[in-house]
Amino acid sequence: MDRKEILVELKKVLTPYTENKEMLEGINEQTDLIKDLKINSANLVDIIIDAEAQYNIEIDFDAAEKMYNVGNCIDVIAEKINKPA
Amino acid sequence: MISAGNDIVALKAVDIQRTQSPAFYSKFINPQEFALYHPNEIALVNFVWLLWSAKESAYKYLKRISPELIFAPAKLVVQQLNIPRPSKVAENTGYYQGKLSAGSTTLSFLSTMSHEYIATIIDQGDVHWKVREIEASDYESQSKAVRDFLLDDLKMPDITVGKHPSGYPVLIKDGKELDIAVSFAHHDRYISYCYQIPK
């Protein structure tokens, strides 16, 4: 799965947590989950759990801390997907 | 430098079942912190969101001091938690108090809890704070309501709320940033502010 494909799936993960659907449609790697998408911080863990289910990966403590913007989310997901079993 | 940090969690807006799953709370609560949980004193859901709100409040407090800080709840470690006596909890008059460490820094926090929400502040210095329920739960309404709430209570003329380039709120008068540390929080239909004025 390349970064573009991960981004498409990531939009589905983020959809329930943002009111700003227009901004979500146009997100790029610099989009900040809280500042730009106005996602409540209380939902950040929900997003991590949903991403784990969506990509069948496990996101640990350290990786979760990096997931504050879209590019960082893609970095973490890509690294986990491509990690050899 | 004075600072301010607060948070609010609307308990009706959280996923209760998910909150109680170790897969959820272990993302930001480590085993040492989980040892502070005693089921006869506090419900698991409340414990989990209490720790979250303490960490979020601490992040906001520290962000004002170190603007480059990134929210990393696992690195903010709750070291101590004092639960109010059951009678105080029943009357909603008791405060949950605790201490939290962020590297070499230790911060005290204070929380109030009802069936509807958990509200927390970082309790460093002379902090003023309030909570209010509002009608609408969309982001724009929450954001405007919490700013108006503070400005109404401050009763200082010609003050506006701006945003520091790092993202934290500032109070502005005549184009200048005032030396008042403020913090806002909103979740669902609950809003809260806290502020601190230097003595």
Chai-1 contact restraints between the chains, C-beta under 6 A:
chainA,res_idxA,chainB,res_idxB,connection_type,confidence,min_distance_angstrom,max_distance_angstrom,comment,restraint_id
A,E19,B,D138,contact,1.0,0.0,6.0,A-B,restraint_1
A,E19,B,Y139,contact,1.0,0.0,6.0,A-B,restraint_2
A,K38,B,Y139,contact,1.0,0.0,6.0,A-B,restraint_3
A,N40,B,H187,contact,1.0,0.0,6.0,A-B,restraint_4
A,S41,B,E56,contact,1.0,0.0,6.0,A-B,restraint_5
A,A42,B,V9,contact,1.0,0.0,6.0,A-B,restraint_6
A,A42,B,H187,contact,1.0,0.0,6.0,A-B,restraint_7
A,V45,B,F24,contact,1.0,0.0,6.0,A-B,restraint_8
A,V45,B,K27,contact,1.0,0.0,6.0,A-B,restraint_9
A,I48,B,K27,contact,1.0,0.0,6.0,A-B,restraint_10
A,I49,B,F24,contact,1.0,0.0,6.0,A-B,restraint_11
A,F61,B,A74,contact,1.0,0.0,6.0,A-B,restraint_12
A,A64,B,K27,contact,1.0,0.0,6.0,A-B,restraint_13
A,E65,B,A72,contact,1.0,0.0,6.0,A-B,restraint_14
